[in-house]
């Protein structure tokens, strides 16, 4: 039994059914024990109350640090991750700090295509002295093609690697993997579910570019129904005071009700808007996303309705405040014109660069504490 567990003592029960005099005599016999047990009960109940009301363990204090969804993080956890990411930015090649993960092995298990996420994780591990085992298109070229379950794949790979970075096409797959794993699982995107490491680097970028997370005005634009990045980002933003979110999306890809209900329950101010120009004039961050064609394979007509409706171009940038920034999780298709790239408010390539430092921080914290 754990040292901090509480067990309640048993209390002797006087004999029932006796005559009144016998009952009084019985109570007199048991009275010292009842008093003693009463004190023990009081102490044990107090112990149980304290245990039940104890503060939850923060992510960075957990023994096994999975990264599955944005909701698992607190402001304290984000502050810890961001401070570590800042340390990662300062690391120089050939220094002892660049060998912090020497001897550790990371496996990247990707069932969906990826450029930035996979390469930034692999670069992060390499820059800290670790080793990478990589597989791309795992659904096609791994044993999954033979019918192996995700759980069996995870239990096999954890025998070869100290952590597993997983991208999967099904929402909830990261939770399934974490439930089966004895090494850290890092969710690199699970279908239309979540992308928590992207949300962390987005928050880090906002902090660096805008200077604050409280009282932030942000416009989330594009495919909000299928965009796992905006879902994860909305969860993290909800932890901060005074945040105002605008949702700007074509009708067929509006933000889903579960996110809107969650935000309402947390008292977060959100609003659905039709005019990108009006939103751009009022926000500090304009977060654009692409319409995800791969999520419309059985609905090509809906894809055509959604694509091309909201475009960020030079004319829109004239409306955006001077101190605001444009962000995008990338890749882009045609939703941000290349003419915008030269504008100093275009933060999306700096945002992608920050992904390296956030992922270095997550790997260091997950593997070494």
LINBEL-V803559 format. One line per field, one symbol per residue. psi: psi as a letter, one per 20 degrees, with the letter a starting at -180 (. if undefined). A space follows every 50 residues. Layout:
psi->???
//
This chain:
psi->pqhjqpppqqppoqprjrrgghgggghhgighhggghgggggggghgggg hhjqqqpqgiiqgonqngqhiiqrhggghgghhhhhhhhipqqirhhjkh kpiqppponoiqqqfggghhghggghijjrqppqpqlhhhjaihiijpqg ghgghghiiiqiqpoppqippihhggghhiqjrppookpncjermhhghg hghgggggghiqhqkpppppqcnigiohghghhggghiiqqjppppooqq hikqpqhhgghggghjkpoqppqhohggghiirhpooqqqonhijkhjlh hhghhhqjgopoahghhhhpqhjrqpqpiqqqfjioqhhhhipiiojhhh ghhhhghghggggghhhi.
//
